[in-house]
Amino acid sequence: MATVGDPGNPSVGVWQVFKTLGTASTNVTLPPDNSTGIYKNCKAAPPSAPSCLTVGGVKDTYGIGEFAVTVSQYVTFLNTADPDGKNLRQLYEDNMNSTVWPQYGPINYASGSGVAPGQHYSVAYPEWAQKPFNFGDFRRGAEFVNSLFNGKVLSKTSSTSGTFKYVTYKVRLSPETERGMYDMSNETPTRTASTGFVLPSNDEWVKAAYYDPKHGGTDSYWVYPTGPFDQPNISVLNPTTGDVTNADKQPLATYNPNDPNSSVDTPGAPAGTAPTWCPSQAGPSCAKTFPADFPPGLNLAPLYMGNVSTVGQTKTPSPWGAYDMGGNVVEHTDSLAPQPPGYHFLRDWRYYHGGVANAPAYQVAIYGFGYFPGDPQLGRIYPWMGFRVGVIGDVK
């Protein structure tokens, strides 16, 4: 965990590029005149803003994952939480399987009398082990956190790297995932304890990604997790392993600079193409094979251009020493978002942040707040959603 200090730091007002109720042409409005979209408070935001959100102030020191939760870590969790492989809580779905979706499926499933308890789930190919888990949502993240919360801390080690401070926890996971930091029997679970492992809140996530304790940027906040003003360079990936091959091009992030599906590519995006790869074991049809229940007749290739890179290999830290907070997978927080106008049935809306390997730079920026309705039907076709773990209080 990267330690995030400077407790009681000021918040800022941030322009939200995603309209809660958009027009027929686009739901995205970038800040005017290439501005940062950061204001001392929301009263200082222009009246033309779609909406302004006050974010980033956190009263206590806390920890946030140096990296997003990896495929290997999620597989360990699956085999702990579901040793019989019955998948009663939908912690797994078929689109995660490399046979169903070769390019994006990181986790395979096996059943039958020959499979021992706790061995039903496995990393699809070795190349996936240290990639971010990419089919996350709030509920999967919360149950992962509950497994940590109810588990046993085997060791806790402090370290430093330059100016960054870290605490490394080694935890034996618990099979109890329905209760802990979050009571999953509630319709909208929230934190139940002041100490323990958590999904970061919106403020905690934003502070860890964008707040500069040295007070650079705009009112001490960066536009990107990789720097105060300029868009990062684009990762180039090994086409069969997903390893980053251009880490010397700093600052760097795994995102798509020129998304043909977007009418609002961020002005001034660096040259480059969507970072992508396919496991060599999947063969030459890897990028052309999609789940069988996808709607027929769609041109799917332009919709699925980017793929995730190995965690940490972009080597560009946030102001607090966390990596990949821009691009790769969008990360879920535990903060409830207001239900947008036009929706009349209760949904578990949560903020998520950070952009994805398939999307332009505006989604990597501080103003790229997204809302996720907790709809599993959306999650199963969007293979760029993950989460990272946080910690509050003194966990022992």
C-alpha positions, 0 to 999 in steps of 0.5 A: 500500500502507498501511504497517502499523508497530508491529512486534512488537505483542501478539496477542489471543485472539478468539472465533470465531463460526463453529463448526467443526462446527455444530448443525442450527439454526445454525453461528454463536454470537455472543460473550456479553452483547454483549461484544467477543469480544476477550481478552488471550489465549485462556486468558482466553476463556470456556470456553463459546467455540466456539473461540478463535484467537490473532491479530494479532501481527506481528513486522515492518513490512509493507504491505497494499493500501489497497483490494482488487484491482479488476475493472480490475486483474484484467482486466489480469492475465487478459490478461497471464497468459492472452493466448491466452484459453484459460483453462487455469488456471481464472482465469476462469469463465462466471459472471463474464460479464455475459450469464450473470449480469447483476447480478454478472458484471464481466468479459466474454470474447471469442474468435475469429480477430478477437480479438488476443492479450491482448484476450480479457477486458474489464471488462463495463461501465465501472461495474465497473472500480473495484469489487472483483473479486468471484470471487476465491479463494486460487488466483486471488489467489496467481497474481495475486501471482505475476504481481506477484512475477515482474514488474518494479517500474517505480516506488515512491513513498512518501506520507502522508495525515494520520497514514497512510503509503503506498507506491505501486508501479507494476509491469509484470505477468509472464505467469509465474503458476505459480511465484513467491511461491507454487509452485502445483504444491504441494497447499497452496502457502505463501510461498517468499520473505521479500521480495515481494508476498503475499496477507496472512496471517491475522495481517497481515490482522487487524492491518491491519484491527483493531489500533489503534497508539494502543491504543484498543478492547479490548486495543488491538484494534477490534471493527470495521475502522471503529471500536472498538465500534460497528457501522458505518452501511450504504452506500446505493448508486446503483442503476445505478452502485454508487457510494456516495451517503451517505459523509457517514454515518460510519463506513460499510461495505457490508454487509447489516444485516438479512439475512432468511437469518440467524437471528443478525443482530448485535444493535443493527444500524443501520437500513437495507437491503442495499446493491445495484445493477444495471448500467443496460446490463443492462436491467430484468431484471438482478436477476432473471436467474441462471446457467442451471445454477443449481438450478431451483425455488429462490427465489434473490432473497432469497439475492442481496440485496447487491452490491459498492460502488466501492472506497474510497467508504465513506471509513472507514479502518482504524487503518492507512489501508486501506479496505473491510476490513469488508463489500463482499467477504470477502478471502482470506488465505494462512494455512492453517486447520485442517480442520474435524471431519467432513471426511475428504478433504484440502482446501486450507482457508484463512482469509478475513475481512471480511464481504460486502455480503450479510451481517450485521455479525457477519461484519464484526467481528474474530470473523468468521473464515471458512474456505474449502475451495478448492472452485471449485463454491462460489466460482462461486455466491458473488459476494462473494469477493476479495483484496487484496495485501500486501508484505513486506520491501523490494521494489525 
